[in-house]
Amino acid sequence: MQINENIKEKIVLALDVEDIEDARRLVDRLHPYVGTFKVGLQLYTKYGNAIIDYISGKNANFFLDIKLHDIPNTVEKASENVVLRGANFFNVHATGGLKMMEAAVRGAKKACEKLQKNPPVILAVTMLTSISQDVMNDEFDINTDVSQFAIRLAVLAKNAGMTGVVASSLEAKKIKEACGEDFKVLCPGIRPAWSTKDDQKRIATPKFAIEQGADYLVIGRAVTQAESPIEAMQKIYDEIGELECL
């Protein structure tokens, strides 16, 4: 499989598996083709730093997807610790507010000064892709369009100094318009046309997401549960490679 660095940089592979040995095998096989491995709560709460140390040992990037959401002082200290652990990406919930997001940025900067390294990508989660308009209206009793709410949170994140946001590809284009082309958008809920939807509601193909302005694509079960993960990754490379912008 031929590596395209422009495509590789965009791919964030979600290691949403139950066993650390499965995660290690995926890292072993796919690190040449993946820009960043995402370690979420499922894996991190079971195995802690063992998995991120393994990824780092392969000289690969990792995204610690733990979605910090607490008072500003706590988030500032937690953000500093996350960066000291070597995370290339991490995230917080935008609904924590402006002060909390500013604290996350401060904490990351403190760690970078200690390590004398460039800052990581710090992302604010706007709306989870499992949150549909019905959930917004019926469960949260918020009568605002879910896409408009996500854009409002993205602008707040930009004002706080965040690198970008985690948002549905359905909002990516409008977020770029509101926050500028340099403001990064990471899109979860990415499913190639040949894969299943699973539990996420607002999904898109890799090609569609990039056309809408996505900088990073979170891809998971379509690859990790495939009979041949490398063949699945090849299909994704082929689909993205059709875009003239690359």
N, C-alpha and C positions, 0 to 999 in steps of 0.2 A: 504494500500500500504506500503510495507516494504522499509525502507530507507537504501540505500547503500551509506555510506559517501564518498567513492572514486568516485562514479558516481555523487553524488550531487555536489561535489567540481568542477566538470568539466562543469556543466550546468549554462549558463548565459541566463536568460530569458529576451527577449526584450519586454518591456512594450510599444509597438508601438500601442497605442490605443488613441482614441479621447477624452475620458472623464475620469476625475480623479477617478470617482466612479468605473468605470470599472477596472482601474489600482489597486485601493484599494482592490476590490474583488479578483483580481488575486493574489495579495500579501497575502491576508488573507488565500486563499485556498492553495497556492502553496509554501509558504515560508519554510515549512518543507522539501521540495524536491528539492529546488533550491539553488545553491551555491551563486549566485549573480543575482540581478535584474538590468537590463540595462535600464537607463533612457536616452533617446535620445532627439534630438532637437524638435521633434514633441510634446512631452509631456512637456519638460522643458520650452520651450518658451511660453507655454500656462499657466502652473501652477507654474512655478518657484520652490522654495524650498519646497513647500507644499508636493509634492510627495516624495522627498528624506527624509524629516522629518518623513513621515509616514512609509517608509521602515525602517529607523533607529529605529523607535519606536517598530518595530517587532524584533529588534536585528538581522536584516538581512543585508547582504552586498549590496552595490549598486555601480554600474559602471556609472559614469557620462560621457556619450558618446557625447561630444560636439566638439571633434576634433579640438583642438586649432591650429591656424595657423596664426602667426603674427610675428612682430619683436621680437627678443630675450627678451628684457626688458619687453615687455607687456606679453609675454607668461610666463616668470618667475613669475611675480606678480599674474597672473591669476592662475597658477598652485598652488601657495601658498594658494590662496583663496579656490580653489577646495578642497585641502586637509584639510584646516581648517573647511570646511563644512562637513567633515567626509567621503569623497569618499574613497572607498576601491580600486577602479580602476578608471583611467581616461586615456584619449588618446590625442595625438597630431598628426598632419600630418607629416610624414617623409619627405615629399617634402619641408618642411620649412627649412631643412638643419641641419647640424651638430650643429652649434652654437645655433640655436633655441631649439633643443632637449636637449642640455646640460643645457640651461637655465631652461627648464621645470623640469629637475632633481634637479637643485639647489633650485628652488622655493618649490618643494615638500619636500626637506630636511629641509628647513627653517621652514616649517609648522610642520613637525614631531618633530623638536627640541623644538618648542613651546609647542606642545601637549604631548611630551615625549611618542611617540608611534612609532611603526614600520612603515617603509615607505609603501605606497600603491603600487599596481601593475601599472606601468606607461608604456603604450603601444604606439607604433608608428604605424600609419595606413600606410601600404605600398601602395597597390592599392585597390580601392573600388571593391567589387565583381560585381558591375554593369559595370565595365570597361572591355570590351572585346578586343581582338586583333584588331578587325576592328576599334574600337574607338581610340586605340593607334595610328594606322597607318593613318586612314583617317581624324580624327578630330584633333588629337594632332600633327600629322605629325612627330611622333617618330617611327623610323623604328627599334625598339628594341623589342624582344620577351617580352610579358607582364610578364611572369613568371621570366625571368632573371632580368628584371627591379625591380620586387618586392624583389628578393633576394639581389640585390645590395643595395636597401634601407634598408633592414633588417640588413645588415652588418654595414651600416652607423649608424643605431639606436643602435646597440650593442656598437659601438665605442663611442657613446654619453652617455652611461651609462643607457640606457633604460632597463626596465625589460624584454621587449619582443615586439612583433609586433602583429598587426591585419593583417591577411593575409588569402588568400584562402587556403583551405586544399590541393589544387593542388600544392602549393608551400611549404607546411609545412615540408615535409621530407627534401627537399633541404636546407631550411632555418636552420633546425637543424644541417645538415651536415656543413653548412657554419659558424654557430654561436655557436654551442655547445648544448648539451642536456639540460643544465640549462636555456637556453634562451627560454622564454615562447612564445608560439604561440596561439593566440586566433583566431578561425576560424568562421567567419559569413557565411551566405549562407548555413546553415545546414538544410537539408530537409529529414525527414524520407521517405522511399520508398513509403509510402502510401499518402504522401502529395503532393501539387502542387508546381511548381517552382516559381510562381509569377514573379517579375521583375528582379530577379537576374540571372546572366548568368553562373557564375562559382560556381556551388553548389556541395554538397556531402551529403551522408548519415552520421549519427553520427558514425556508425561503421567504415566506410571508413576514416573519418577524424581522428579518434583516431589511427587507424592503420598507418596513415601517420605522426603521431607525434603531433597532436593537443593536447594542454593542457586544453583549454577551448573551449566550443561549444556554439555559439550564436544560440538559437532556439527561434522563434517568433510565427508567425501565425499558424504553425502546432499545437501549444498548445493554444495560446490565442484566436484563432477563432474556436477552436474545440467545439463541442456540450458538451463534457465533458472534460475539461482541465486535470483533474486528470487521466482519462482513457488514454488520449493522452500521458501524462507524463509516465504512467506505460508502454506503448508500447516502449517509448524511453529508459526507464530503462532496459526493457527486451532485447532490441537490443544491448545496450552497454554491458549489463551483460554477453552476449555470448562471449565476448573477454577474452581470457586467461590471458592477461596482467593485468586485474583487479582482 
